[in-house]
Amino acid sequence: MAEDDTRDFADFSARLADRVEQLPKRLRQVAHFAREHPDEIALGTAASVAENAGVQASTLVRFAKTLGYAGFSDLQQVFLARLKERFPDYRQRVALLRADASAGSLSGPLLNGFADAANLSIERLRASADTARMDAAIELLAGAEIIHLLAARRLFPVAAYLAYAFGNLGQRCALVDHVGQLGREQIGLAGPRDVVLAISYAPYSPDTIQFATLASQRGTPVVAITDSPSSPLARLARIRLDVEEADHGAFRSLAATFALAMTLAVGTAEHKGRD
């Protein structure tokens, strides 16, 4: 197999389609999991992927080698490459916006584009919001001794805002900021009477998924704000709230996420006040 082929997701899909019916039961199980949860294959460890797929780690290696890869790590690079293609880096995004801009003002089209994306995100949230799930999430958060706030990268500002809001509303909370690589120790303080509020969208933060997994394994309920039922957070969550953010020039809005975060924070305070 050529080196370029090993990094091509379309080539992987074609190889799998040709051979899936001939695969043994356990390898078909891995194939199904890979199709349903490609981002988890890209971002998980061999141990976590094997556990979630319901197989042994050695089965992942067999699956990869059956399709012509050197091992699971080699196959994983295909899924990572797929993620990178879906989400270009920031310099590429700016270049795309510059190419689309007129010869005149750049700021006007940028502002209109980002405002339109924010409006569309809010409208999507209004149309798809499951109020029963939101009420259940608020009830769970209101009953927590401590709410542990977990997010990374572009979503970290949402967790930081929630730490500010909960603190001012009288709710004990802890921001898992992972400073000094101490995230594992920070989330290790979460107990069964607490709640973890985890936020992650594709391409999912490995740290967020790892720390949410650790908390769930210790018996701490997880409320997840994420973007898809196939998100790695979905299977960890006691309650899952989905948000679909629009984008402008591949820069995704956070308007709907902040609106939902504010709803949870104020709703939690109102619920505690009622009690």
Residue pairs with C-beta under 8 A, 6 or more apart in sequence:
1 68
1 69
5 11
6 68
6 69
6 74
6 77
6 78
7 77
7 78
7 81
8 78
8 81
9 38
9 78
9 79
9 81
9 82
9 85
12 67
12 75
12 78
15 67
15 68
16 31
16 34
16 35
16 67
19 66
19 67
20 28
20 31
23 31
23 63
23 66
26 55
26 59
27 59
27 62
27 63
27 66
29 53
29 54
29 55
29 59
30 53
30 55
30 59
30 60
30 63
31 63
33 40
33 41
33 49
33 52
33 53
33 54
34 41
34 79
36 230
37 52
37 230
37 232
38 79
38 82
39 79
39 83
39 202
39 203
39 204
39 230
39 231
39 232
40 48
40 49
40 52
40 204
40 209
40 232
41 49
41 75
41 76
41 79
42 76
42 79
42 80
42 82
42 83
42 203
43 80
43 83
43 203
43 204
43 206
43 209
43 232
44 52
44 206
44 209
44 232
46 57
46 60
46 61
46 72
46 73
47 57
48 209
48 210
48 213
49 60
49 72
50 56
50 57
50 59
50 60
52 232
52 235
53 60
57 72
60 72
60 75
61 71
61 72
63 72
63 75
64 70
64 71
64 72
64 74
64 75
65 71
67 75
69 75
69 78
83 202
83 203
84 203
86 202
86 203
87 202
87 203
87 250
88 96
88 250
92 250
93 249
93 250
93 251
94 249
96 249
96 250
97 110
97 113
97 248
97 249
97 251
98 106
100 109
100 249
101 109
101 110
102 109
110 248
113 248
113 249
114 248
114 251
114 253
116 246
116 248
117 245
117 246
117 247
117 248
117 251
117 252
117 253
117 255
118 246
118 253
118 255
119 255
120 246
120 253
121 243
121 244
121 245
121 246
121 253
121 255
121 256
122 255
122 256
122 259
124 244
124 246
124 256
125 243
125 244
125 256
125 259
125 260
128 242
128 244
129 260
130 241
133 239
133 240
133 241
134 241
134 260
134 263
134 264
134 267
135 267
136 239
137 223
137 239
137 241
137 264
138 264
138 267
138 268
138 271
139 271
140 195
140 221
140 223
140 238
140 239
141 147
141 171
141 195
141 197
141 223
141 264
141 268
141 271
142 171
142 268
142 271
142 272
142 275
143 195
144 193
144 194
144 195
145 172
145 191
145 193
145 194
146 172
146 173
146 174
146 190
146 194
146 195
147 162
147 166
147 171
147 172
147 173
147 174
147 194
147 195
147 196
147 197
147 268
148 173
148 174
148 176
148 186
148 187
148 189
148 190
148 194
148 195
148 196
148 197
148 215
148 220
149 159
149 162
149 163
149 166
149 173
149 174
149 175
149 176
149 197
150 159
150 176
150 187
150 196
150 197
150 198
150 199
150 208
150 211
150 212
150 215
151 158
151 159
151 198
151 199
151 200
151 205
151 208
152 178
152 200
152 205
152 207
152 208
153 205
154 252
154 254
155 199
155 200
155 201
155 205
155 208
155 254
155 257
156 177
157 254
158 199
158 225
158 254
158 257
158 258
158 261
159 175
159 176
159 197
159 199
160 175
161 258
161 261
162 173
162 197
162 261
162 264
162 265
163 173
163 174
163 175
165 261
165 262
165 265
165 266
166 172
166 173
166 265
166 268
167 173
169 265
169 266
169 268
169 269
170 269
170 272
171 265
171 268
171 269
171 272
174 186
174 189
174 190
176 183
176 186
176 187
176 211
177 183
177 186
178 186
178 207
183 207
183 211
184 210
184 211
184 214
186 211
187 196
187 211
187 212
187 214
187 215
188 214
188 218
190 196
190 215
190 218
190 220
191 218
191 219
191 220
192 218
192 219
192 220
192 221
194 220
194 221
195 220
195 221
195 222
195 223
196 212
196 215
196 216
196 220
196 221
196 222
196 223
197 222
197 223
197 225
197 264
198 208
198 211
198 212
198 222
198 223
198 224
198 225
198 233
198 236
198 237
199 208
199 224
199 225
199 226
199 257
200 208
200 209
200 212
200 224
200 226
200 231
200 232
200 233
201 226
201 227
201 231
201 243
201 245
201 252
202 227
202 228
202 231
204 226
204 231
204 232
204 233
208 233
209 232
209 233
209 236
212 222
212 224
212 233
212 236
213 236
215 222
216 222
216 236
221 238
221 239
222 233
222 236
222 237
222 238
223 237
223 238
223 239
223 240
223 241
224 231
224 233
224 234
224 236
224 237
224 239
224 240
224 241
225 241
225 243
225 257
225 260
225 261
226 233
226 234
226 237
226 240
226 241
226 242
226 243
227 242
227 243
227 244
227 245
228 234
228 242
229 240
229 242
231 240
233 240
234 240
241 260
243 256
243 257
243 260
244 256
245 252
245 253
245 254
245 255
245 256
245 257
246 252
246 253
247 253
